[in-house]
Amino acid sequence: MPGTKVTLEQFKLEDHEVVHIPTGRDGRRTGTIAEPHLESLGMLGSVLPNGDDYEYGDVLPIALKLLRERKLEG
């Protein structure tokens, strides 16, 4: 069964951190790590209390893209 659709509006981007708001999945870029990396899965991969189910493979590419774009801007 496919997961819940992931949209850009579900992400919060601040400085060098991106959070998938529904799941709390937290990714960031720090000064010592060249590529964005996963800090916390939050509830990613789990069925949320409201029944939504976000898959890792759907959330991660968007989060990494947002972090890479942020690096190019700053």
N, C-alpha and C positions, 0 to 999 in steps of 0.2 A: 504494500500500500504506500503510495507516495506521501511525502511529508507536506506540511503546510507551506504555502508559497512564501518565499522570502522577497522582501522589497527594500529598496534603499531607505525608505521612510522609517524602517525599523531600526536603523543604526544611529547612534549618537557618536559624533567624532569631535574630540577635544585634543588639541595639541598633538601628541603622538600616541593617542589611545583611541580605540574604537570599541564600542559596546553594542552587541545585538540586544536591544532592550527587552524583547520578550523572553529571552533565555538567560540573560546576564552574561553571555559569553564575552570574555574580555581579551582583547588582543592589543599589543602595544609594540612600539619601537623604542628601544632605549639607545643611549649613546654608544654602548659597547657591543651591540648586536646589529649587524648590517641589515638583516632582513626582519620583517615583522614576525612575531612569534606568538604562540598561544600562551596566555597567562592562566586562564581559567576556562573550563568548559561551561561553567554555570549549569543550566539545565538542558544544554544542547544534547540532543539524542534521547531525551526523556519526554514523556507525554506531560505537557503542562496541565495545571489544574483546570484550565478552560478547554482542554482537549486538543489544543494545537500540538503538533509534533514537528519540530524543525530538525532537519538532517544536517550533520556536519558538512557533508559535501556540497550542500546548498549555501550554507552561511559562510564558510571559510573563504571561498574565492572572492566574495563581495567584500568581506572584511579586509582581506589582504590588498585588494585593489584600492580601497579607500585609504589604507595606510601608505601604499606606494605613491598614490597621487599626492598625499599630504607631504611626503618627503620631497617630491618634485617642486612643490610650492614653497617650501621653507628651506 
